[in-house]
Amino acid sequence: MENGILHVDMNNFYASVETLYAPEYRNVPMAVAGDKESRHGIILAKNMLAKRYGVKTAEPIWQARRKCPELRLLPPHPERYAEFSARAKQIYCSYTDRVESFSLDECWLDVYGSEKLFGDGREIAEQIRERVKEELGLTVSIGVSFNKVFAKLGSDYKKPDAVTVFGREEMESVIWKLPCEALLFVGPHTEKTLRKFGVRTIGDIAKIELPVLRRLLGRTGETLWTYANGLDQSPVETVNGGEPVKTIGNSTTLPRDVTTEEEIKCTLLSLAESVSFRLRRQDLKAGEIQLTVKNAEFEEFQRQCRIDPPVCDSQSIYRAALNLYRRENKKWAVRLLGVRAGKLTDAGQAQLSLFGQSDGREKQERLESAMDRVREKYGKASVARAFSMPGKERE
């Protein structure tokens, strides 16, 4: 996979979250603003309809209302934005543990290690775009590229609700034709300096001699030259800035409402396979399994159970999730299922049971590790369980 860096930008984030709670504002010019009773209050976010009137983030309320007299204002709710940001990140983390926040509504993802499970960068981006829309009711724009800078350019290039791939072949034909201020960290002051010397596009930055750019902008000039030429190699940090991973999970929105347990079993098995693979890849075992179920009316329940000793095989995770589902015994038309592994421990330190895992878990883990190696070499579809094939009974 050549393009495995994603930049996900949640469209009109604050305003979009507010309309989930107040849908009557969805189709009118609306903005989230600070103290609207104060002449000095400012616009914190606006929707697309307000943007068409020229309303800008950080401008005074009085100025925005001159442009759009019908502008409706809502107060900010930071706790809502934090909640939806965290829920979006949970979706991203179901594809990779390399998720780096750039702001509350923007993240970079490195999905180079996820191709065999979920597809290439574009395919993963499309899956994320659809899941955020289905599960959160929000839209995102996603840039896909071979580095972080060009991925961000891609997410800014087409909005809202879009995926843009900027590979090496697009560097000269598209990226270099963009205005210089589109490049990361080119602010108004830097833009003014560049334009003063005839540098108007990203291509102009790329082609100017590096010593000249250094004299103009110092170390910033060198950074921008590196960015413009596609030479940025900064890594995407792991989720939580390098803190130990606390949970590993995956969820899926079903293509239609599901009512039969047989279909539930199929989905739970697939989710368990994904979670167990990621546990083994990170050399971890889980001492707790959590199940999330959501129906068509977005009612939701979560249940969890302890597992002792900790596990990393799909069968143990699947059986725990299925037991949690059966225990609740809700007669729901199921829209979403999620499986999450918690209370993680290092696989080498996880205690064996008193009887040395006589229930066959150790053998199952060795078998699935061997399956991992085959799939990594020959592709995900190279090994399939008879257990998961049509017509086979699932216990």
Disulfide bonds with the S-S distance in Angstrom:
none
